[in-house]
Structure formats: C-alpha cells, structure tokens
C-alpha cells in the first residue's frame, strides 16, 4: 500500500514552487555546427521543488512520517500538489533527504525538498491532444454549451423533492 501525505499536515506553499521536466531529448552536435535531436524517451520524470511551513509539532510529525512511513524517503507516496490542472493527488518520492527544519518564526519551521513526480502533470490529457490546443483552451465554452442544452436526468430533476421527503420522515436521534 502506498503511503499518503498526512491529512493533519498543511499543504506545500505555493510561493516559489517550481516544476522541472527531465529532458526526453537526445541531442547530437554535428561537426558542421548544426545539431540533430530526437525524442529518446516518452516517459520522463518531472521534479518539483517544494516548501512546507510547519509548527514545531507538525515538523516533528513530518520528520517521523518521513523516517517511518517512507523509510527515510525511499518509498513512493501520494501527495496533493497544486499544479496547472488544480489541486490533484500525485504519486511522488523524495529525491534526497529534506532540508530543515529551519526556524522562521517563534514556532514556525520551514522544510524544503525536491520531489520526483511519477507521472507528468500534463498526463491528464491523452497523447494526441497536443495537436488540438484550441480544444483545451476553449474547454470552458464547450462545457457551458453542453450543460446548457443537455437534458436533465429524471433523478436530477426530483432529487430535491426526494431529499426533502426523506428528511421530513427521518426519525429524530
């Protein structure tokens, strides 16, 4: 079972977070000064430099979780990350031990680390979508048009009536 980032700990800070994709290219310099390049790999890792701000108790809990649940950061874990697709859970692992905790306030501690993300952030879109970026850019218009004209399900139309009837007849605890 893959461990998860602890629910009681705050999410990583948004300020200063950077994502870096490992290059999938193979580049060969020619003697004429030109270069040839090709895609060598289709699946490469993406890295994120992230910081967390913890209280003393939270920093202790993070350190113990890192040591015990992740076996000093060697295991993959699921972690919620704010990316270009919104807040999603990603499978990550530490590339090395974290830095810190560094004191930044009376009871505030900063922890920084570099995480490797197993699947690229844009892997939400299947291969081939890059040929039609206008569909990605205009997705909100398509969504509004479909939802405005799409017929309701009978269950959706009467759900409030059903909910009201159940709540009226439900016995008090």
Backbone bond lengths (Angstrom), bond angles and torsions (degrees), N, CA, C in turn:
res aa  C-N    CA-C-N  psi(-1)  N-CA   C-N-CA  omega(-1)  CA-C   N-CA-C  phi
1 X - - - 1.448 - - 1.528 109.61 -
2 X 1.302 115.86 133.06 1.462 121.29 -179.32 1.526 109.76 -78.81
3 X 1.324 117.67 126.74 1.470 119.29 177.51 1.530 110.58 -66.75
4 X 1.323 115.35 158.66 1.458 121.84 177.99 1.514 109.58 -118.21
5 X 1.335 115.36 153.30 1.460 120.66 173.23 1.527 107.24 -60.33
6 X 1.330 118.62 132.75 1.467 120.80 -174.23 1.527 113.13 -59.13
7 X 1.338 115.82 134.98 1.464 121.81 -178.01 1.518 113.15 -62.26
8 X 1.305 118.98 -34.20 1.456 121.73 -175.93 1.514 114.86 -77.84
9 X 1.325 117.56 -8.85 1.465 120.76 -178.95 1.524 110.40 -92.48
10 X 1.357 117.30 145.63 1.465 119.52 179.03 1.528 111.67 -68.00
11 X 1.322 114.88 153.51 1.465 120.65 177.87 1.518 110.03 -71.92
12 X 1.320 115.65 164.62 1.461 120.95 179.24 1.519 111.79 -63.27
13 X 1.330 115.59 153.27 1.459 121.12 179.05 1.529 110.18 -70.90
14 X 1.312 116.26 146.82 1.469 120.80 178.39 1.521 111.27 -83.38
15 X 1.318 116.82 -32.01 1.456 121.24 -177.57 1.526 110.65 -68.30
16 X 1.318 116.76 126.25 1.456 121.30 176.90 1.512 115.03 82.72
17 X 1.320 118.18 3.71 1.462 120.61 179.73 1.525 108.68 -77.31
18 X 1.332 115.73 128.27 1.464 120.10 178.90 1.522 109.55 -128.50
19 X 1.322 114.84 142.44 1.461 122.20 176.77 1.517 108.16 -109.66
20 X 1.325 117.19 136.56 1.457 121.82 -179.60 1.517 109.13 -133.66
21 X 1.310 116.04 124.32 1.454 122.24 179.85 1.527 109.00 -91.16
22 X 1.309 116.18 134.89 1.471 120.79 173.59 1.527 107.29 -68.42
23 X 1.308 117.16 136.85 1.467 120.19 -176.43 1.529 110.90 -68.08
24 X 1.346 116.68 128.05 1.460 120.04 176.64 1.536 112.00 -91.07
25 X 1.326 116.75 5.92 1.465 121.00 -173.13 1.521 112.83 -93.52
26 X 1.310 114.51 149.56 1.467 122.69 169.61 1.523 105.59 -114.20
27 X 1.325 117.13 120.45 1.467 121.82 -176.77 1.520 108.87 -117.64
28 X 1.334 115.40 130.00 1.457 121.46 179.46 1.525 108.17 -120.37
29 X 1.326 115.54 121.95 1.467 120.99 178.65 1.523 108.81 -81.24
30 X 1.325 117.76 128.01 1.455 122.55 179.07 1.523 109.85 -92.95
31 X 1.317 116.28 157.20 1.462 120.13 -178.47 1.527 111.80 -67.35
32 X 1.331 118.68 -19.81 1.461 121.73 178.14 1.521 112.23 -75.80
33 X 1.327 117.29 -7.71 1.455 121.12 -178.44 1.523 112.28 102.27
34 X 1.308 115.78 -19.92 1.466 119.80 176.97 1.530 109.25 -79.89
35 X 1.318 114.56 175.23 1.466 119.32 179.52 1.522 109.17 -139.91
36 X 1.304 114.78 149.38 1.459 122.03 171.75 1.515 107.53 -108.99
37 X 1.299 114.50 142.94 1.462 117.04 174.48 1.514 109.66 -145.40
38 X 1.323 113.37 152.98 1.459 121.41 -179.06 1.516 107.95 -148.58
39 X 1.315 114.51 162.57 1.458 118.72 174.90 1.514 108.00 -80.77
40 X 1.321 115.86 120.86 1.462 121.24 -177.65 1.526 111.68 -91.55
41 X 1.333 116.02 -36.20 1.462 121.11 -177.91 1.522 109.57 -129.14
42 X 1.321 116.71 147.17 1.461 120.61 175.55 1.524 111.78 -98.52
43 X 1.296 117.54 -17.90 1.455 121.19 179.45 1.523 108.97 -127.40
44 X 1.319 115.77 109.69 1.466 120.99 178.63 1.528 108.53 -127.06
45 X 1.316 117.12 153.44 1.466 118.97 -178.84 1.527 111.97 -73.70
46 X 1.315 113.42 157.34 1.451 121.33 172.54 1.524 106.69 -118.57
47 X 1.317 116.32 141.89 1.462 121.40 -177.53 1.518 109.58 -115.38
48 X 1.317 115.88 150.04 1.455 121.29 175.71 1.521 108.49 -133.75
49 X 1.321 115.19 131.43 1.462 121.40 172.17 1.525 106.26 -93.75
50 X 1.315 116.20 121.65 1.462 120.79 -170.83 1.521 110.40 -135.09
51 X 1.332 115.65 151.15 1.465 122.40 177.28 1.516 109.02 -128.03
52 X 1.313 114.86 146.78 1.454 121.48 174.25 1.517 107.90 -122.85
53 X 1.319 116.76 149.46 1.454 122.74 175.96 1.523 107.12 -118.41
54 X 1.332 116.08 116.84 1.457 121.98 -173.91 1.522 111.26 -122.43
55 X 1.337 114.79 155.80 1.456 119.77 164.91 1.532 106.71 -77.93
56 X 1.306 117.30 173.17 1.462 120.13 -179.93 1.523 112.45 -59.35
57 X 1.330 116.75 -42.19 1.462 120.95 179.78 1.523 110.62 -66.25
58 X 1.344 116.70 -43.12 1.465 120.56 179.55 1.521 111.27 -64.42
59 X 1.338 117.38 -39.44 1.468 120.95 178.29 1.524 110.66 -63.56
60 X 1.327 116.50 -38.36 1.466 120.02 176.85 1.520 110.71 -64.95
61 X 1.337 116.71 -44.21 1.469 120.66 179.58 1.526 110.31 -62.94
62 X 1.339 117.49 -40.83 1.468 121.09 178.51 1.529 110.51 -62.27
63 X 1.323 116.98 -45.43 1.469 121.16 -178.74 1.526 111.68 -62.00
64 X 1.322 116.54 -41.26 1.461 120.56 179.82 1.530 110.14 -69.28
65 X 1.344 117.33 -40.99 1.472 121.23 177.07 1.526 110.68 -61.53
66 X 1.337 116.86 -42.49 1.458 122.00 178.33 1.530 110.33 -60.95
67 X 1.328 115.79 -44.36 1.465 120.90 -177.93 1.526 112.79 -68.91
68 X 1.335 116.88 -47.77 1.462 120.83 -171.24 1.527 113.62 -91.05
69 X 1.333 117.76 -52.88 1.468 120.55 -175.02 1.531 111.68 -73.71
70 X 1.344 116.38 -35.50 1.464 119.58 -178.13 1.526 113.13 -100.58
71 X 1.314 116.69 4.08 1.473 122.68 -178.54 1.532 109.05 50.29
72 X 1.330 114.84 61.62 1.468 124.31 -178.12 1.531 112.77 56.54
73 X 1.330 115.93 38.57 1.461 121.22 173.84 1.504 115.77 84.40
74 X 1.319 118.71 8.18 1.468 120.26 -175.91 1.526 113.35 -84.79
75 X 1.341 118.12 -16.08 1.464 120.81 -176.62 1.531 111.80 -97.13
76 X 1.328 114.92 152.53 1.461 121.64 172.05 1.525 108.08 -72.34
77 X 1.336 117.27 149.60 1.464 122.27 177.09 1.524 108.66 -148.56
78 X 1.325 116.12 159.35 1.457 119.86 175.95 1.519 108.85 -93.46
79 X 1.329 114.20 137.34 1.452 120.13 -175.23 1.527 109.05 -142.87
80 X 1.341 118.54 132.63 1.456 119.58 175.80 1.529 109.85 -74.82
81 X 1.328 116.23 126.49 1.456 121.88 179.39 1.522 109.54 -128.97
82 X 1.315 116.13 136.45 1.463 121.29 174.07 1.521 108.75 -83.78
83 X 1.330 116.34 114.02 1.461 121.74 -178.49 1.521 108.90 -124.54
84 X 1.324 116.10 -171.00 1.458 120.35 178.48 1.522 111.83 -64.25
85 X 1.316 117.91 -16.69 1.460 122.36 178.93 1.526 112.34 -96.17
86 X 1.339 117.72 2.09 1.460 121.70 -177.48 1.519 110.47 103.08
87 X 1.312 116.24 -168.57 1.461 121.77 -179.72 1.523 108.86 -82.34
88 X 1.320 116.53 113.13 1.461 122.73 -177.77 1.525 108.87 -134.24
89 X 1.329 116.33 156.47 1.459 121.11 173.48 1.522 108.94 -84.98
90 X 1.327 116.09 130.87 1.460 122.07 178.26 1.513 109.07 -125.03
91 X 1.323 115.43 150.35 1.459 120.27 175.49 1.518 106.88 -86.67
92 X 1.319 116.38 120.68 1.468 123.02 -173.50 1.519 110.37 -131.37
93 X 1.328 114.49 166.51 1.460 120.82 166.70 1.521 107.67 -151.47
94 X 1.310 115.04 155.51 1.461 120.95 178.68 1.520 108.56 -74.80
95 X 1.337 116.79 138.43 1.463 119.70 176.34 1.523 110.73 -81.84
96 X 1.304 117.21 -20.79 1.462 123.46 177.87 1.526 106.23 -161.65
97 X 1.316 117.28 -177.09 1.463 119.23 177.75 1.523 108.76 -67.74
98 X 1.314 115.91 154.97 1.462 121.02 179.79 1.522 110.84 -75.56
99 X 1.324 116.64 160.95 1.467 122.21 175.58 1.518 108.37 -99.96
100 X 1.325 114.96 135.99 1.448 119.08 179.96 1.513 109.67 110.11
101 X 1.277 116.58 -168.49 1.457 127.58 4.03 1.531 112.38 -71.77
102 X 1.330 114.23 139.26 1.468 122.29 177.31 1.521 107.99 -111.04
103 X 1.302 115.59 132.01 1.472 119.88 -176.60 1.524 109.94 -73.31
104 X 1.350 115.81 128.42 1.467 120.92 178.12 1.527 111.65 -124.34
105 X 1.307 117.73 -2.22 1.456 122.41 178.58 1.509 109.48 -165.62
106 X 1.341 116.89 -179.37 1.464 119.69 -178.56 1.531 113.28 -54.35
107 X 1.324 117.58 -42.83 1.466 120.41 176.37 1.530 109.60 -137.31
108 X 1.331 116.07 38.95 1.464 121.53 177.61 1.521 109.34 -122.02
109 X 1.325 114.11 132.98 1.454 120.69 -177.20 1.527 109.40 -128.95
110 X 1.311 116.62 136.16 1.459 122.12 179.69 1.525 109.92 -102.88
111 X 1.324 115.83 134.09 1.457 123.01 176.61 1.524 106.72 -125.43
112 X 1.326 117.26 129.95 1.466 120.98 178.26 1.522 109.20 -123.66
113 X 1.336 115.14 151.71 1.458 119.91 -179.46 1.521 109.32 -160.41
114 X 1.307 114.00 164.70 1.467 121.15 172.36 1.519 106.80 -112.61
115 X 1.347 115.61 124.89 1.453 121.80 179.80 1.518 109.94 -109.01
116 X 1.314 115.59 144.83 1.462 121.89 171.96 1.522 107.31 -99.57
117 X 1.328 116.38 126.39 1.459 121.49 178.68 1.518 107.53 -96.13
118 X 1.330 116.68 126.67 1.461 120.91 -175.03 1.525 111.92 -63.99
119 X 1.326 118.07 -48.49 1.464 121.38 179.36 1.515 109.44 -108.92
120 X 1.313 115.78 137.64 1.461 120.03 -179.66 1.519 110.26 -57.49
121 X 1.323 115.18 148.67 1.456 121.21 -177.47 1.526 110.75 -60.61
122 X 1.323 119.19 -37.62 1.466 121.27 -178.63 1.517 112.48 -82.83
123 X 1.329 118.50 6.90 1.459 119.85 -179.88 1.521 111.42 -69.78
124 X 1.325 117.63 -2.74 1.458 122.43 173.86 1.535 109.93 -60.10
125 X 1.325 116.25 -35.54 1.456 121.35 179.16 1.522 108.90 -91.53
126 X 1.324 118.34 127.20 1.464 120.19 -179.92 1.523 111.14 -66.24
127 X 1.333 117.29 158.69 1.463 119.77 177.66 1.524 110.90 -55.46
128 X 1.315 115.97 139.73 1.453 121.97 -179.36 1.520 113.18 108.22
129 X 1.342 117.44 -23.47 1.457 119.94 -179.96 1.527 112.03 -67.38
130 X 1.319 117.74 -23.16 1.458 120.75 178.49 1.515 112.84 -64.97
131 X 1.327 117.36 -17.76 1.465 121.23 177.13 1.530 111.63 -75.17
132 X 1.333 117.11 -18.22 1.463 121.39 -175.89 1.534 110.90 -130.84
133 X 1.324 118.75 64.31 1.475 119.86 -177.01 1.521 112.98 -63.56
134 X 1.344 117.64 -22.69 1.464 118.92 179.85 1.527 111.64 -63.93
135 X 1.342 117.98 -29.20 1.460 119.97 177.30 1.529 110.86 -69.58
136 X 1.307 116.72 -33.48 1.467 119.95 177.01 1.524 109.65 -71.90
137 X 1.348 116.47 -43.37 1.462 120.81 -178.66 1.525 112.15 -66.44
138 X 1.316 117.57 -33.60 1.463 121.86 -176.97 1.527 112.92 -101.98
139 X 1.328 118.13 18.19 1.466 121.36 -176.76 1.523 111.89 -60.14
140 X 1.333 118.27 -34.90 1.463 119.38 -179.72 1.521 112.01 -66.24
141 X 1.328 118.02 -33.99 1.462 121.04 178.06 1.527 109.99 -68.28
142 X 1.326 116.56 -44.36 1.468 120.90 178.40 1.523 110.07 -61.76
143 X 1.330 116.88 -42.07 1.463 121.48 -179.77 1.527 110.67 -63.29
144 X 1.343 117.51 -44.83 1.465 120.37 179.00 1.529 111.39 -63.72
145 X 1.329 116.96 -41.88 1.461 120.28 -179.40 1.527 111.26 -63.88
146 X 1.330 117.10 -43.42 1.465 119.92 179.66 1.522 111.66 -66.16
147 X 1.313 117.14 -42.23 1.462 119.87 -177.55 1.523 112.47 -72.13
148 X 1.328 117.92 -28.60 1.456 120.67 179.18 1.528 111.46 -72.60
149 X 1.312 118.03 -35.03 1.461 122.05 -174.80 1.518 114.06 -104.64
150 X 1.309 118.19 -10.47 1.459 121.36 -175.59 1.521 109.34 -72.14
151 X 1.338 119.27 132.49 1.472 119.51 -179.13 1.536 110.80 -69.65
152 X 1.340 114.44 145.37 1.457 120.11 178.03 1.514 110.64 -72.80
153 X 1.290 115.22 147.96 1.452 122.08 169.65 1.530 107.04 -75.72
154 X 1.325 119.12 142.44 1.464 121.55 -179.90 1.521 111.64 -56.70
155 X 1.320 116.21 -35.72 1.462 120.05 179.08 1.527 110.36 -64.91
156 X 1.339 116.89 -39.65 1.460 120.11 -179.32 1.526 111.65 -66.41
157 X 1.341 116.92 -35.16 1.459 120.70 -179.37 1.521 110.93 -66.62
158 X 1.320 117.95 -38.60 1.461 121.65 -173.45 1.526 113.76 -102.16
159 X 1.314 118.36 8.43 1.464 119.83 -174.88 1.522 112.09 -63.42
160 X 1.342 117.94 -37.54 1.463 119.54 -179.45 1.529 110.94 -67.51
161 X 1.344 117.53 -37.56 1.460 120.57 177.06 1.526 110.87 -64.78
162 X 1.328 116.60 -44.36 1.462 121.11 178.89 1.519 110.05 -61.88
163 X 1.331 116.69 -45.10 1.465 121.25 -179.50 1.522 110.75 -62.32
164 X 1.320 117.03 -42.42 1.461 121.14 179.56 1.525 110.92 -64.59
165 X 1.329 117.19 -42.77 1.468 120.84 -179.96 1.521 111.30 -64.47
166 X 1.323 116.89 -41.24 1.469 120.14 179.42 1.520 110.17 -64.95
167 X 1.319 116.45 -42.41 1.473 119.72 -178.30 1.520 111.85 -67.84
168 X 1.344 118.43 -31.90 1.467 121.02 178.57 1.530 111.62 -70.92
169 X 1.328 116.65 -35.43 1.457 120.59 -175.47 1.526 113.75 -93.44
170 X 1.309 117.69 -7.09 1.466 121.23 -176.70 1.516 109.30 -71.18
171 X 1.340 118.13 130.66 1.484 119.52 -178.40 1.525 110.41 -70.51
172 X 1.321 113.27 147.30 1.468 120.35 177.61 1.529 109.96 -69.90
173 X 1.305 116.83 146.05 1.464 120.95 -179.09 1.502 111.01 -83.68
